[in-house]
Amino acid sequence: MTNVKIDKTIDARGSACPGPLMELIKTIKSVEVGTVIELLSSEKGTTVDAPAWIKKVGHEFIGIKDGDGYWSIIVKKIK
């Protein structure tokens, strides 16, 4: 995951659930196929909700990195 080029970052740190997921959904609808998105969230629930949604709708879940008090969730729009 260290070699992944991020095309767009969503900084949803400090936003309560389901805010970060809603920001991801809004963003993924507005970008082109192939775009790699990084979602930054300080909400622990996002680490479960976002990957589940990403897989459910058929995008590529690349992974989660643990930051200093937040998580970085990486997804690639594939359809």
Backbone as CSV, one residue per row, in Angstrom:
resi,resn,N_x,N_y,N_z,CA_x,CA_y,CA_z,C_x,C_y,C_z
1,MET,0.823,-1.206,0.000,0.000,0.000,0.000,0.860,1.261,0.000
2,THR,2.128,1.156,0.322,2.987,2.338,0.393,3.245,2.950,-0.982
3,ASN,3.070,2.187,-2.054,3.325,2.697,-3.401,2.070,3.227,-4.098
4,VAL,0.976,3.314,-3.382,-0.280,3.767,-3.966,-0.258,5.284,-4.131
5,LYS,-0.589,5.751,-5.343,-0.662,7.192,-5.600,-2.082,7.669,-5.291
6,ILE,-2.194,8.565,-4.331,-3.487,9.118,-3.927,-3.852,10.257,-4.880
7,ASP,-5.051,10.173,-5.465,-5.520,11.232,-6.359,-6.335,12.294,-5.620
8,LYS,-7.058,11.885,-4.578,-7.925,12.811,-3.852,-7.972,12.400,-2.384
9,THR,-7.882,13.394,-1.491,-7.966,13.143,-0.053,-9.192,13.829,0.514
10,ILE,-9.941,13.088,1.314,-11.094,13.628,2.040,-10.685,13.690,3.501
11,ASP,-10.635,14.872,4.073,-10.288,15.014,5.488,-11.568,15.138,6.303
12,ALA,-12.030,14.003,6.837,-13.249,13.975,7.641,-12.922,13.766,9.122
13,ARG,-11.686,14.069,9.503,-11.310,13.945,10.914,-12.140,14.910,11.742
14,GLY,-12.653,14.413,12.861,-13.497,15.232,13.732,-14.970,15.125,13.400
15,SER,-15.302,14.515,12.281,-16.693,14.335,11.878,-17.247,13.061,12.510
16,ALA,-18.437,13.158,13.098,-19.062,11.997,13.740,-19.671,11.065,12.701
17,CYS,-19.777,9.812,13.052,-20.383,8.799,12.195,-21.850,9.166,11.961
18,PRO,-22.376,9.099,10.781,-21.827,8.518,9.559,-21.191,9.539,8.623
19,GLY,-20.801,10.683,9.136,-20.250,11.762,8.315,-19.128,11.357,7.376
20,PRO,-18.076,10.682,7.877,-16.982,10.305,6.980,-17.436,9.404,5.828
21,LEU,-18.317,8.449,6.114,-18.815,7.573,5.058,-19.644,8.359,4.051
22,MET,-20.448,9.285,4.521,-21.261,10.107,3.610,-20.367,10.950,2.703
23,GLU,-19.265,11.470,3.249,-18.310,12.236,2.442,-17.671,11.348,1.376
24,LEU,-17.339,10.116,1.748,-16.763,9.178,0.780,-17.752,8.874,-0.335
25,ILE,-18.998,8.608,0.020,-20.026,8.300,-0.982,-20.192,9.472,-1.946
26,LYS,-20.288,10.679,-1.402,-20.445,11.877,-2.236,-19.255,12.040,-3.183
27,THR,-18.063,11.847,-2.664,-16.846,12.025,-3.467,-16.724,10.961,-4.534
28,ILE,-16.980,9.718,-4.195,-16.798,8.632,-5.157,-17.753,8.777,-6.338
29,LYS,-18.908,9.386,-6.101,-19.866,9.632,-7.189,-19.370,10.719,-8.143
30,SER,-18.496,11.593,-7.659,-18.085,12.758,-8.449,-16.741,12.599,-9.162
31,VAL,-16.032,11.494,-8.922,-14.717,11.314,-9.538,-14.780,10.270,-10.648
32,GLU,-13.742,10.241,-11.464,-13.695,9.310,-12.580,-13.229,7.930,-12.144
33,VAL,-13.599,6.926,-12.928,-13.140,5.562,-12.696,-11.612,5.560,-12.703
34,GLY,-11.024,4.832,-11.766,-9.572,4.766,-11.648,-9.003,5.690,-10.590
35,THR,-9.823,6.600,-10.075,-9.377,7.545,-9.059,-9.156,6.818,-7.726
36,VAL,-8.019,7.103,-7.092,-7.715,6.551,-5.777,-8.002,7.638,-4.743
37,ILE,-8.850,7.294,-3.789,-9.306,8.240,-2.770,-8.798,7.797,-1.406
38,GLU,-8.330,8.778,-0.645,-7.926,8.551,0.736,-8.940,9.258,1.632
39,LEU,-9.540,8.509,2.539,-10.482,9.065,3.504,-9.805,9.102,4.869
40,LEU,-9.655,10.297,5.431,-9.078,10.447,6.772,-10.225,10.588,7.764
41,SER,-10.230,9.735,8.786,-11.307,9.759,9.769,-10.775,9.457,11.157
42,SER,-11.270,10.204,12.134,-10.935,9.943,13.529,-12.033,9.120,14.201
43,GLU,-13.046,8.752,13.444,-14.177,7.969,13.936,-13.886,6.487,13.731
44,LYS,-13.712,5.734,14.818,-13.342,4.310,14.756,-14.330,3.494,13.920
45,GLY,-15.605,3.811,13.994,-16.623,3.075,13.246,-16.415,3.107,11.745
46,THR,-15.748,4.140,11.257,-15.487,4.265,9.826,-14.583,3.136,9.334
47,THR,-13.728,2.606,10.213,-12.819,1.530,9.814,-13.569,0.234,9.515
48,VAL,-14.797,0.132,9.977,-15.648,-1.020,9.688,-16.640,-0.666,8.580
49,ASP,-17.304,0.482,8.730,-18.365,0.883,7.801,-17.865,1.150,6.381
50,ALA,-16.768,1.882,6.253,-16.276,2.241,4.916,-15.835,1.017,4.111
51,PRO,-14.988,0.127,4.655,-14.617,-1.061,3.873,-15.824,-1.920,3.484
52,ALA,-16.796,-2.045,4.398,-17.996,-2.834,4.097,-18.763,-2.213,2.935
53,TRP,-18.925,-0.883,2.951,-19.645,-0.201,1.872,-18.866,-0.311,0.564
54,ILE,-17.560,-0.113,0.616,-16.713,-0.169,-0.579,-16.864,-1.527,-1.266
55,LYS,-16.799,-2.592,-0.497,-16.928,-3.943,-1.058,-18.345,-4.203,-1.556
56,LYS,-19.336,-3.724,-0.819,-20.745,-3.935,-1.177,-21.075,-3.321,-2.541
57,VAL,-20.563,-2.133,-2.797,-20.899,-1.443,-4.050,-19.936,-1.772,-5.182
58,GLY,-18.881,-2.551,-4.896,-18.026,-3.047,-5.956,-16.803,-2.225,-6.309
59,HIS,-16.346,-1.384,-5.403,-15.093,-0.668,-5.635,-13.953,-1.456,-5.000
60,GLU,-12.726,-1.024,-5.210,-11.568,-1.751,-4.683,-11.110,-1.149,-3.360
61,PHE,-11.224,-1.935,-2.299,-10.725,-1.534,-0.994,-9.233,-1.852,-0.972
62,ILE,-8.406,-0.818,-0.867,-6.954,-1.011,-0.904,-6.394,-1.272,0.488
63,GLY,-6.889,-0.560,1.495,-6.411,-0.821,2.844,-6.635,0.328,3.803
64,ILE,-6.205,0.092,5.033,-6.320,1.086,6.112,-4.945,1.274,6.732
65,LYS,-4.574,2.531,6.934,-3.352,2.854,7.669,-3.758,3.544,8.959
66,ASP,-3.103,3.186,10.034,-3.347,3.795,11.334,-2.455,5.021,11.464
67,GLY,-3.085,6.190,11.633,-2.326,7.426,11.808,-2.242,7.790,13.276
68,ASP,-1.912,9.007,13.565,-1.806,9.486,14.947,-3.166,10.028,15.382
69,GLY,-4.037,9.129,15.868,-5.370,9.545,16.304,-6.403,9.526,15.195
70,TYR,-6.060,8.982,14.062,-7.009,8.872,12.947,-6.616,7.687,12.067
71,TRP,-7.479,7.354,11.128,-7.217,6.277,10.169,-7.282,6.819,8.758
72,SER,-6.502,6.230,7.887,-6.487,6.562,6.465,-7.022,5.338,5.722
73,ILE,-8.163,5.500,5.083,-8.813,4.410,4.356,-8.663,4.707,2.866
74,ILE,-8.102,3.737,2.142,-7.791,3.937,0.717,-8.727,3.098,-0.129
75,VAL,-9.324,3.729,-1.133,-10.261,3.059,-2.032,-10.001,3.512,-3.473
76,LYS,-10.210,2.607,-4.399,-10.086,2.942,-5.826,-11.440,2.734,-6.478
77,LYS,-11.911,3.766,-7.171,-13.170,3.665,-7.913,-12.921,2.814,-9.155
78,ILE,-13.651,1.702,-9.273,-13.415,0.815,-10.408,-14.621,0.633,-11.320
79,LYS,-15.695,1.340,-11.063,-16.834,1.250,-11.985,-17.605,2.542,-12.033
